[in-house]
């Protein structure tokens, strides 16, 4: 082992350590949410995760983007085997440690090269599509400078990493052919062999320097990419699988009830209950009606926010957004994540009890956005990783109605009728059957 190996080990430890630190912060933020049980019906959850997250079943509903995403996804997963070899070589000072696999190694390297080229091609197409193509969902009002830059940064980095991998292999193969020490003859190079003529005129020392430079650029680039993920929308690479696993399994049109409200209604409907008796004491902290800030949402809502890749499929399918209303389900998720990040930073700086006198409702999401929602579940159905913006919208609306008595006039009229008449219509119970007298 030489000095470069110790440098590599130090870089690797720092990168993994900082990534772990960032992930711990995100986990802390997610766990600020209320508890909710999403561990039931495990066989259904495993099947759903296999189909949706692993099988990308919802991505390919839009074939062009879906197929290119699958190429990047498969390339990302499989090329990590090559990254494992680079890490081992970097630690122990070896070169192509898996070369003993012989013909299978040739197959692996050849497959990696083809995948790297396809990933590079897909990223170029995505760059053109995002920046030149006239796609409405990429130009929405929530797609400000950072979301646009974030998408472009990751695509450019992918292109550079794949080119570094292919040029590293091209120079490596030339060094193998020249019999330079340390460069064992191994691997098949169907793609990098096409660019080998670019390097043929270099001396052995120049080739070694270029190959080592590309090697360092490739692995350090991957480690930097790893630490970029937690501050990027691309953290869905990590969270997609658990997010799909813990997704809601209830029918999409079924709303959840609040326990404290359910108890009150059951008490009212109980003919044997004493109407003058004091209500039973609350166990633990008094539960709010609905949600005003991110801590009032449950942890799965907050995981949804970190899992959002801002693709905009939810918004492009939203009937309210299509008709020009202010609502954008993607913005709901982006606002939730931004507010959660703000709360997390306040905890780091001032402690967990600090109140910045801001909230998700009002400071980030407006009443107008919430009341534009038709609760049709189109956004939930469309999301490739089973994010549920509707749960957040409904909880925020519950707070508006039940804590602040703020609802559209049409709903206030219905609420009054329910309170006075036991039904949404403006007729007393005694008159309900009058329509039948004329039949």
N, C-alpha and C positions, 0 to 999 in steps of 0.2 A: 504494500500500500504506500502511495506517495502523498505529497502535500495536497494534490488536487482531490484525492479521495476524502481526506479530512475536511477539506473545504466543502465538498459535496455533502458529506454527512451533516455538517453544521447547517448548511442551507436547507437540507431536507427536514431536520429537526425543527428549525425555526418556522418553516412553512407549515408543517403539520401542527406545531404548537399554536401558531397564530390562528390557523383555521379552526382548531378545536375551541379556542377562546371565543372566536366569533360565533360559532355554532352554539356554544353555551349561552351566549347573550340572547340569541334568537329563541332558544328553548325556554329561557327565563321569561322572555316577553310573551311567548305563546301560553305559558302556564299562568299568566296573569288573568286569563279568562276563567269563567265559571266552569265547574266540573260538568261533564256530560258523559254518559256511558255509551261508548261506541264499540263494545267488545262482544255484542250478541251475534248470533247467526254467523259464526266464524267461517263455515264452509262457503256460504254465499259471498262473504267478504274476500276470501282467497280467490274464488272464481272470478269475481269482479275485478280484482287487482290484476289477475293474470290476463284477462281479456282487455281491459281498458288501458292499464299502465304498461304492462309488458307487451301486449299484442297491438297497442296503438289503434284500437278499433274505432275510436271516435275521431282520431286525426285524419284517417283516410276518407272520411265522408266528404272532404274537399280534396279531390284526387291530386292536383298539382302540388299544393303545399304539403299535403299529407305524405306523398311519396318521397319528396325531398327531405321532409323531417325524419322519416323512417331511415333514410340513408345516413343522415347525420347521427341519429340515435344508435343505429347498429354500429356505425363506424366508431362512435364514442365508446361503446361498450367493449367491442372486440379489440380495438387498438390499445386498450388498457393492458392487454397481455404483453404487448410490446413495451409499454411503459414499465411494467414489472421487471422485464429484462434489463432495461436501461438503469433502473434503480439498483438492481443487484450488481451490475457492472460498475456503476458509480461508487458503490460502497466498497467493493472488494478489488477493484482495479482490473477486472476481467474484461473480455470483449466477446460479445455474443455468447453468453454463458449457456444458452439453450441450443447451441449448434450441434450438441451431441445427439439431438433428436433426428438428425439426418434428413431424409426425404420429407418427413412431416414438418421439419423446420422450414424447408424450402417452400412447402405449401403455405405455412403460416405467414412468412414474410411476403410471399406473392399476394396472398389474400389481403394483408394489411395495406400493401401498396395500392391495390385496386380500390379498396375502401377509402384510403386517404385521397385518392384522386376523385372519387365520387363525392366525398365530403367537401373537398375543395370546390368542385363544380357546383354543388348544391348551394354552398355559401355565396358564391359569386352570383348565382341566379337570385338568391334571396336579397342580396345587396341591391341589385338592379331593380328588383320588384319593389323593394321598400322605398328607394330613393328616386326612381324614375317612373315606375308604374303608378297609375292614377287609381289607387285603392283607397276608398273612402275611410275605412276603419283605421288606417295608419295616419290619417290627417285630422282626427277628432280633437276637440279642444283640450282633452286631458293629455294628449300626446305632445307634451311640451319638449323643451330642448333636451332634458336629461333622459326621458324614456326613448326618444329617437336616437340619441347618442349611445345609450346603453346597448340597443339592438345592433347598431353599426359597429361598436367596439368589439363585441363578441364575435361578429361575423368576420371582421378583419383579422382578429387574433387567430381564429380557426384557420383562415387562409394561410397566414404566416406560419403557423405550426405545422400544417400539412406540407407546405413547401419546404420547410426546414427538414422535415422527416424524409421527404423524397430526395432532396439534394444531399443529405447526409448519406443515404443509401447509395446514391450514384457515385460519390467520391469514395465511399467504403468499397464498392465493387471494383473500382479502378485500382485501389490499393491492394485488394485481394489478387487481382490479375497480375500485378507487378511483383507479388511475393514479398511485400513489405512486412517486416516483423510486427507481430501482435494482431495483424488483420487476417484472421483465419478464413479459409474459403468455406462459406456457408450462405445459404439463402438464395432465393430466386427474386429477380428484380424486373418484372414485366413493364413497370411504369418508369422507374428511375433510369432504366437503361436507355430510354428515349432522350433523356437530357444529359447523358454521360458525355456526348461530344462537346458540351460546354466546358468541361473540365479536363479534357484529354491533354491540352497543352501545358498544364501545370506540372511543376516539379513534384517529387515525392513529399518534400517538406511543406510545400504550399497546399497540397492535397490533405496532408495530415492536419494542418492548421485549419483548413476549411471544414473538414469532417468533424474535428473536435469543436469548432465554433458552432456548427449546426447542431451537434449533439447537446452542447450546453444551452443553446438557444431553445431547443425543443423541450428539454426537461425543465429548465428554469421557467420557460413560458408556461408549461403545464402547471407548475407549482404556483406561479402568480395567478393563473387562471383559477386555480382552486380557491385562492384567497379573495379573488374578485367575486366569486359566486355569492357569498353572503350579503354583499352590498348591491347585488344586481337582481333583476327579475329572473335571471337564469338559475336562481336557487331552486327552481322547480325540478332541476336535474336530481337534486337530493330528495326533495319532499314529494315528488309525484306519486311514488309508490305508497308511502304511508297515508298520503292524503286521499288516495282512491280507496285504500283499505278501510279507513275510518269514515268514509262517506255515509251519508244518511241512506237507510234502506227502506224507510217508509214510502208509501206511494207519494208521488210528487205533489198531488193536490191536497194531501192531508196536513193540516196544521197541528202544531203541538200546543198543548194547553199548559198554563202556568199552574203549579201545584197549589199555591195559596189561593188563586182564583177558583180553582176546582173545588177546594175545601169549602169556600164560602157558598158556592152554588149548591153543593150537596147539602150543606146545612140549611139553606133556604128551602130546598125541595123536600126536606125531611119533615113529614107531618107531625112527628113525635117530638121534634126539637122545641125547646122553650125559646120563644122569640125574644124574651127579656134576659136570657142568660148571657153572661159575659162570654166572649169568644175564647177558645182555648189559647193558652199562651204560645207564642211563636218560639220554635226551637232555633237557636242560633241567631244570626243577623237577619234583620227584616229584609225580605227580598224586594227589589224594585220591580215595578211593573214595566217590562220592556227594558230597553238599553239606551243610555245616553252617551256613554263613552265605551272605549274598547274593553275596559275591565268588566263591563256588564254583559258583554257577549261571552259565549262559551269558547273553550280553547280550540275547538274544531273550526269555528269561524275565523279565529286568528291564524290557524294553520292554513286555511284557505287563502288568506291574504298574502302570506309568504309564498304560497304555491303558485300564485297567479303569474303567468308569463306575458300578460298584457297583449295577447294575440288579437283581442277584440272580436272574437267570434260571438261572444255573448252579446255584445253591443250591436253587432251587425244583424243579429236575429231578434233583437228587442223591438216589439211593435211600437212601443212608446217612442223610442229613439228614432225609428224609421219615419214616424210622422212628425218629427221635428221637436219633440218635447226634450226637456233638459236632462232626463234620466239617461245615464250610461252605466250599465252593470259593471263594466270594466273600471270606471272611475270609482264606483263604490268600493271595489276591492283595493284599488290603488290608494284611496283616501284612508281606508282602514289600516293598511300597512304603514302609510306615512305617519298617521297618528300614533300607531303602536310603537314605531321607531322613536317618535318624539317622547312618548311616555317612558320608554326604556332609557333614553338618554337623561331624562329628568331624574330617574331613579339612580343612575350612575353618579350624577352630579350632586343631587340634593337629598337622596334617601327615598325610601319607598312611600313615605307619607306626604311627600311634596305635592302641592296642588298648584298647577299653573293657571287655574281658572279658565281652562280651555276644555273643549270636549269634541268628540267625533261629530255629534249632532249639533249643527249650528256653525261651528268653526270650519268644518270640512264638508259636511253633507247638508244640503238645505232641505227645508220642508217640501219645496216644489219638486225636487228630484224624487223624494220618497212617494209623494202622492201621485206622481205620474205612472207609477208601477201598476200594472193590471194583474199581477200575481199569476201570470200565465205559465211560468216556469220555462219559457223558451231559453233563457240564459243558462239555466241549470242543465237542460237537455243538451245544449250546444257545447258546454265546456269539455275540453279534451281530458281534463284530470278531475272531473266531478266536483268542481267548486260550486258553492251554493250562495250566490249573492242575495237570493230572495230571503233567506233566513235573517240576514243582517237588516234588510229593508223592513221586514215585518217587525222585528224587535224594536227598531228605531221608531216605527209608526206606533207601536204599542205604547212607547214612552210618551209620545206626543199626545195620544188620546187619553191614557189612563193616569199620567202624572201631571200633564200640563193642560189637559182639556182643550187641546188644539187640534181641531179636525175640520175638514171642509163642511160648509153649511149643509150640503146634501146628507152627509153622514150624521151631523148633529140632529137633523130632523128624524132620521131613522132611530138614533139612540133614544130620543125622547119617546118615540112611539113604543119601542121595546120596553122602556121603563114604565110607561103608563098603561100600555095595552098588552104587554107580553108578546108582541109581534111587531114586525117592521111597518105594518100598515096603520093608517090613522083611523082605525075603527075599534070601538070598545069590544070586549069579548062577548058581551050580550048581543051584539049586532052581527056577529060573524056569520050566522046562518040565515040572515034575512034574504040573501040572494036566492036561497032555495024555495022561498015562499011562492015565488012566481013560476016555479017549475012544475 
